């Protein structure tokens, strides 16, 4: 087993590097196409600017963008952490309690259909204009994918494993921790990969409603001044943040359930 694991790990490492290289090549291609369109169409600067102008703005004011990026990143990570904890707990409650599922599941679906932008002012009223309100907006958006994926992951445990636990007279706690949640980990991390990107968007939504700092505020300020280079620079930073966090969560998931990668 130990001898076979090394080539497998090297193969998975090469696959990860190749996937990363393709992603970078794709981004470079998008930026190149964007710049070519701007050069060919030559639109006014108040309508569209190219990535060169956006990157020039980033290089001209690195401290300004870095400080606001740090604020948005803190809000997004706090919202993601809260959303993950509550989402997993709520998904588990839906699975293990018929009563909770009967009453809570329809309500969650109904709440999920409400645009989260509409909920943002409510969080501002409850938690004020500071860090907390933006974090709770991010949490509200990141919460639902984890609820659904946790619930679906726990429901998808094969009947054979359930029967094996019954035959071996496993306790409810051991059955939950040794079989059900282990089997549900891939589904939970699939939801987490969606939620981490949504949390970044949620933090920006909160900054749109009541922000005096952060990338959402940068975008609003640039919009009021018709400063498209700053606006597109903020868009690029947000995309990089969301992409980086997505790959971090994906990497963590691969470390926690390597058997899924080996079975491919």
Buried (B, 14 or more C-beta within 10 A) or exposed (E): EEEEEEEEEEEBEEEBEEEEEEEEEEBEEEBEEBBEEBEEEEEEEEEBBBBBBBBBBBEEBEEBBEEBBEBBBBBBBBBBBBBBEBBBEBBBBBBBEEEBBEEBBEEBEEEBEEEBBEBBBBBBEEBEEEBBBBBBBBBBBBBBBBBBBBBBBBEEBEEEBBEEBEEEEBEEEEBBEBBBBBBBBBBBBBBBBBBBBBBBBBBBBBBBBBBEBBBBBBBBBBEEEEBBBBBBBBBBBBBEBBBEBBBEBBEEBBEEBBEEBEEE
